[in-house]
């Protein structure tokens, strides 16, 4: 695969209690249609978090978030992908940030939803003790409450989508029937034992995203204050806890603007704006950005249609890796 065609390649990592399906569902939302058709998405399942996963052995040493982040480069090497944009949520955002810090030449930038930059708070540790996980007996009620709070925020009664009960029930059902509770506990413990994230050392653009009703809104704002404002931007969406579910259109617009700033997806118009089929020299797209000149008779769809399918893989499924791919000469 080459990246000379300027298509965006996204590497996604999910949050606690989820797997790659959370990003897969978001990417398949109608507002993401234009971006999806001209991008490649590599979906990662953290070890043991895939649907109906087998229980990890009792002597298995679950990797720290730092290790998970550093090891993501093996996926790029295996797929012969030179560089990506990281797109993560919660614990997955923290993992991707560590990937970007460890392998800056392989990361064009980061889009991080509900990313925390500090170690777990005293309250986090209290919740961990309060959950009192029982191995082999499923996720107990206290654990569910913690994960629901982590995922949906602290103001569920103000859910603007009006379907909170249905959404929570679906999330609970997935926790009880699809996600292996033993493996999930290991992932939660890795998140609670995370180290500080020195994201201020990251040299490429960062977009931090959070909902005003989210449980980590203040933590995201605190992280933003520590970063170089010339490199980092903050998107805080009012009235929202779960950004991908409650405000997919705003998130899609922000992703597109971010990519345009990186020189990617320049022919894609904003979601909801009717796009032109062909362009002539000096024309503008729906956002007023100058477009690239197309060959005569070539439609925009033909010009920037991806030539390989999007991928959904699990790190544990990968065969032995080939020698590391040399990093690009520049971002």
C-alpha positions as CSV (number, residue, x, y, z in Angstrom):
1,X,0.0,0.0,0.0
2,X,1.2,3.5,-0.8
3,X,0.1,6.8,0.8
4,X,1.1,9.0,-2.1
5,X,-2.5,9.5,-3.0
6,X,-3.1,11.6,0.2
7,X,-5.9,9.4,1.6
8,X,-6.3,9.4,5.4
9,X,-5.4,6.3,7.3
10,X,-6.9,6.1,10.7
11,X,-5.8,3.8,13.5
12,X,-8.6,3.4,16.1
13,X,-8.5,2.1,19.7
14,X,-11.6,1.7,21.8
15,X,-12.5,2.5,25.4
16,X,-13.3,0.3,28.4
17,X,-16.2,-2.1,28.0
18,X,-16.1,-1.8,24.3
19,X,-14.2,-3.1,21.3
20,X,-13.7,-2.1,17.7
21,X,-17.4,-2.2,17.0
22,X,-17.9,1.2,18.8
23,X,-15.7,2.9,16.1
24,X,-17.1,0.7,13.3
25,X,-20.6,1.9,14.2
26,X,-19.5,5.5,14.2
27,X,-17.6,5.3,10.9
28,X,-20.7,3.8,9.3
29,X,-23.0,6.7,10.5
30,X,-24.3,8.6,7.4
31,X,-22.4,11.8,8.5
32,X,-19.2,9.9,8.0
33,X,-20.0,8.6,4.5
34,X,-17.8,11.0,2.6
35,X,-14.8,10.5,4.9
36,X,-15.2,6.7,5.0
37,X,-15.3,6.4,1.2
38,X,-11.9,8.2,0.9
39,X,-10.1,6.8,4.0
40,X,-8.8,3.6,5.4
41,X,-9.7,2.6,9.0
42,X,-7.7,0.1,10.9
43,X,-9.7,-1.1,14.0
44,X,-7.8,-2.5,17.0
45,X,-9.2,-4.7,19.7
46,X,-7.2,-4.5,22.9
47,X,-6.1,-8.0,24.0
48,X,-9.0,-10.1,25.2
49,X,-11.7,-7.5,24.5
50,X,-13.0,-8.8,21.2
51,X,-16.6,-10.2,21.1
52,X,-16.9,-13.6,22.8
53,X,-13.2,-13.7,23.6
54,X,-11.8,-16.7,25.5
55,X,-10.7,-16.0,29.1
56,X,-7.1,-15.0,29.3
57,X,-5.1,-17.4,31.4
58,X,-4.7,-16.6,35.1
59,X,-1.0,-16.3,34.7
60,X,-1.2,-13.9,31.8
61,X,0.5,-10.6,32.4
62,X,-1.9,-8.0,30.9
63,X,0.3,-5.2,29.3
64,X,0.4,-1.7,30.7
65,X,-1.1,1.1,28.6
66,X,2.4,2.2,27.8
67,X,3.3,-1.2,26.4
68,X,0.0,-1.4,24.4
69,X,0.8,2.0,22.8
70,X,4.4,1.2,22.0
71,X,3.4,-2.2,20.4
72,X,0.8,-0.7,18.0
73,X,3.7,0.0,15.6
74,X,3.8,-3.8,14.9
75,X,0.4,-3.5,13.3
76,X,1.6,-0.8,10.9
77,X,4.7,-2.9,10.1
78,X,2.6,-5.9,9.4
79,X,0.3,-4.0,7.1
80,X,3.1,-2.0,5.5
81,X,1.4,1.3,6.6
82,X,3.9,4.1,6.9
83,X,1.9,6.5,9.1
84,X,-1.5,7.1,10.5
85,X,-3.8,9.5,12.3
86,X,-4.7,8.1,15.8
87,X,-8.4,8.1,16.6
88,X,-9.1,6.9,20.1
89,X,-11.6,7.1,23.0
90,X,-11.0,7.0,26.7
91,X,-8.5,4.3,27.6
92,X,-7.9,3.8,23.8
93,X,-7.1,7.5,23.4
94,X,-4.5,7.2,26.2
95,X,-3.0,4.2,24.4
96,X,-2.9,6.0,21.1
97,X,-1.2,9.0,22.7
98,X,1.5,6.8,24.0
99,X,1.9,5.3,20.5
100,X,2.3,8.8,19.0
101,X,5.0,9.7,21.6
102,X,6.9,6.5,21.1
103,X,6.7,6.5,17.3
104,X,6.3,10.1,16.2
105,X,7.5,9.4,12.6
106,X,4.6,7.0,12.2
107,X,1.9,9.3,13.5
108,X,0.6,12.3,11.6
109,X,-1.5,13.4,14.5
110,X,-4.0,12.5,17.2
111,X,-7.7,12.8,17.6
112,X,-8.4,11.9,21.2
113,X,-11.9,11.6,22.8
114,X,-12.1,11.8,26.6
115,X,-8.3,11.4,27.0
116,X,-6.9,11.7,30.5
117,X,-3.3,12.9,30.9
118,X,-2.7,12.1,34.6
119,X,-2.6,9.0,36.7
120,X,-5.7,7.6,38.2
121,X,-7.3,9.8,40.9
122,X,-8.1,8.7,44.4
123,X,-11.7,8.5,43.4
124,X,-10.8,6.2,40.5
125,X,-9.0,3.8,42.9
126,X,-12.0,4.0,45.3
127,X,-14.3,3.0,42.5
128,X,-12.0,0.1,41.7
129,X,-12.1,-1.2,45.3
130,X,-15.9,-0.6,45.4
131,X,-16.5,-2.6,42.2
132,X,-15.1,-5.8,43.9
133,X,-14.9,-7.8,40.7
134,X,-15.7,-11.5,41.0
135,X,-13.8,-13.5,38.4
136,X,-15.8,-16.0,36.5
137,X,-19.2,-14.7,37.7
138,X,-19.7,-11.9,35.2
139,X,-19.7,-8.2,35.8
140,X,-21.4,-7.3,39.0
141,X,-23.8,-4.3,39.5
142,X,-21.2,-2.0,41.0
143,X,-18.8,-2.7,38.1
144,X,-21.6,-1.9,35.6
145,X,-22.3,1.4,37.3
146,X,-18.7,2.4,37.1
147,X,-18.4,1.5,33.4
148,X,-21.7,3.3,32.6
149,X,-20.4,6.4,34.5
150,X,-17.1,6.1,32.6
151,X,-18.8,5.7,29.2
152,X,-21.8,8.0,29.4
153,X,-21.0,10.6,31.9
154,X,-22.6,12.0,35.0
155,X,-25.7,13.8,33.7
156,X,-27.6,10.9,32.0
157,X,-30.9,12.4,33.1
158,X,-30.2,15.3,30.6
159,X,-29.6,12.9,27.7
160,X,-30.6,15.0,24.6
161,X,-30.9,11.9,22.5
162,X,-33.9,10.8,24.5
163,X,-33.0,7.1,24.4
164,X,-30.7,6.7,27.3
165,X,-32.5,3.7,28.7
166,X,-32.2,1.7,25.5
167,X,-28.6,2.7,25.0
168,X,-27.6,1.7,28.6
169,X,-29.5,-1.5,28.3
170,X,-27.6,-2.4,25.1
171,X,-24.3,-1.5,26.8
172,X,-25.2,-3.7,29.8
173,X,-26.2,-6.6,27.6
174,X,-22.9,-6.4,25.8
175,X,-21.0,-6.4,29.1
176,X,-23.0,-9.4,30.4
177,X,-23.0,-11.5,27.2
178,X,-20.3,-10.4,24.8
179,X,-17.4,-9.0,26.6
180,X,-15.4,-11.4,28.7
181,X,-15.6,-10.1,32.3
182,X,-12.2,-11.5,33.4
183,X,-10.4,-9.9,30.5
184,X,-12.3,-6.6,31.0
185,X,-11.2,-6.5,34.6
186,X,-7.6,-6.7,33.5
187,X,-8.1,-3.9,31.0
188,X,-9.8,-1.7,33.7
189,X,-6.9,-2.4,36.1
190,X,-4.4,-1.4,33.4
191,X,-6.3,1.9,32.9
192,X,-6.5,2.6,36.7
193,X,-2.7,1.9,37.0
194,X,-1.8,4.2,34.1
195,X,1.2,6.5,34.4
196,X,1.2,10.2,33.6
197,X,1.0,11.0,29.9
198,X,3.7,13.5,28.8
199,X,1.6,14.6,25.8
200,X,3.2,18.1,25.9
201,X,6.2,16.5,24.2
202,X,4.2,15.5,21.2
203,X,5.3,17.6,18.2
204,X,2.3,17.1,15.8
205,X,-1.3,18.5,15.9
206,X,-3.6,17.1,18.6
207,X,-7.4,17.5,18.7
208,X,-8.9,16.8,22.1
209,X,-12.6,16.1,22.2
210,X,-15.0,15.8,25.1
211,X,-18.6,16.3,26.1
212,X,-19.6,18.8,28.7
213,X,-21.6,16.1,30.5
214,X,-18.9,13.5,30.2
215,X,-17.2,12.1,33.3
216,X,-13.7,13.2,32.1
217,X,-14.6,16.7,30.8
218,X,-12.5,18.4,33.5
219,X,-9.6,16.1,33.0
220,X,-9.6,16.8,29.3
221,X,-9.6,20.5,29.9
222,X,-6.8,20.2,32.4
223,X,-4.8,18.2,29.8
224,X,-5.4,20.9,27.2
225,X,-4.0,23.6,29.5
226,X,-0.7,21.8,29.6
227,X,-0.2,21.6,25.8
228,X,1.2,23.9,23.3
229,X,-1.9,25.9,22.0
230,X,-0.2,26.2,18.6
231,X,-0.4,22.4,18.3
232,X,-3.4,21.4,20.4
233,X,-7.1,22.3,20.0
234,X,-10.0,21.4,22.3
235,X,-13.5,20.6,21.2
236,X,-16.0,20.6,24.1
237,X,-19.6,19.8,23.1
238,X,-22.3,21.1,25.3
239,X,-25.1,18.8,26.5
240,X,-23.2,15.7,25.5
241,X,-21.7,12.8,27.5
242,X,-21.0,10.1,24.9
243,X,-19.6,12.1,22.0
244,X,-19.7,9.5,19.3
245,X,-23.3,8.5,20.0
246,X,-24.8,11.9,20.8
247,X,-23.0,14.2,18.5
248,X,-21.6,12.2,15.6
249,X,-22.1,15.1,13.1
250,X,-20.0,17.5,15.1
251,X,-17.3,14.9,15.6
252,X,-17.3,14.1,11.9
253,X,-17.0,17.8,11.0
254,X,-14.1,18.2,13.4
255,X,-12.3,15.1,12.0
256,X,-12.7,16.4,8.5
257,X,-11.3,19.9,9.4
258,X,-8.4,18.3,11.2
259,X,-7.6,16.2,8.1
260,X,-7.8,19.2,5.8
261,X,-5.3,20.9,8.1
262,X,-3.0,17.9,7.5
263,X,-3.5,18.2,3.7
264,X,-5.7,15.2,3.6
265,X,-9.3,14.7,2.3
266,X,-9.1,18.1,0.7
267,X,-11.8,17.2,-1.9
268,X,-14.3,16.1,0.7
269,X,-17.0,18.6,1.7
270,X,-18.4,19.1,5.1
271,X,-21.1,16.6,6.2
272,X,-24.5,17.8,5.0
273,X,-23.1,20.0,2.2
274,X,-23.8,18.9,-1.3
275,X,-20.5,18.2,-3.0
276,X,-19.6,19.0,-6.5
277,X,-18.9,16.1,-8.9
278,X,-15.9,17.7,-10.7
279,X,-13.7,20.7,-10.2
280,X,-11.8,23.0,-12.6
281,X,-8.6,24.8,-11.9
282,X,-9.0,27.4,-9.1
283,X,-12.3,26.1,-7.9
284,X,-13.2,25.8,-4.2
285,X,-14.8,23.0,-2.2
286,X,-17.7,23.4,0.2
287,X,-15.5,24.9,2.9
288,X,-13.8,27.5,0.7
289,X,-10.6,25.5,0.5
290,X,-8.7,25.4,-2.9
291,X,-9.0,22.0,-4.5
292,X,-6.6,19.9,-6.6
293,X,-6.9,19.9,-10.4
294,X,-8.4,16.7,-11.7
295,X,-7.7,15.1,-15.1
296,X,-10.3,15.7,-17.8
297,X,-13.2,13.2,-17.6
298,X,-12.2,11.9,-14.2
299,X,-14.9,12.3,-11.5
300,X,-14.0,13.1,-7.9
301,X,-15.2,9.7,-6.8
302,X,-12.8,8.0,-9.2
303,X,-10.0,10.3,-8.2
304,X,-9.9,9.6,-4.5
305,X,-11.6,6.2,-4.1
306,X,-9.5,4.0,-1.8
307,X,-7.8,1.1,-3.5
308,X,-7.8,-1.3,-0.5
309,X,-10.6,-2.3,1.9
310,X,-10.8,-1.0,5.4
311,X,-9.5,-3.4,8.0
312,X,-10.7,-4.8,11.3
313,X,-8.1,-6.8,13.1
314,X,-7.1,-8.0,16.5
315,X,-3.5,-7.7,17.7
316,X,-3.5,-11.2,19.1
317,X,-4.4,-12.6,15.6
318,X,-1.3,-11.3,13.9
319,X,1.4,-13.7,12.6
320,X,5.1,-13.1,13.3
321,X,6.1,-9.7,12.0
322,X,8.4,-8.9,9.1
323,X,11.4,-6.6,9.6
324,X,10.3,-3.1,10.6
325,X,9.3,-0.8,7.8
326,X,11.6,2.2,7.5
327,X,9.9,5.4,8.8
328,X,8.9,8.1,6.3
329,X,11.4,10.8,5.6
330,X,9.0,13.4,6.8
331,X,5.4,13.8,7.9
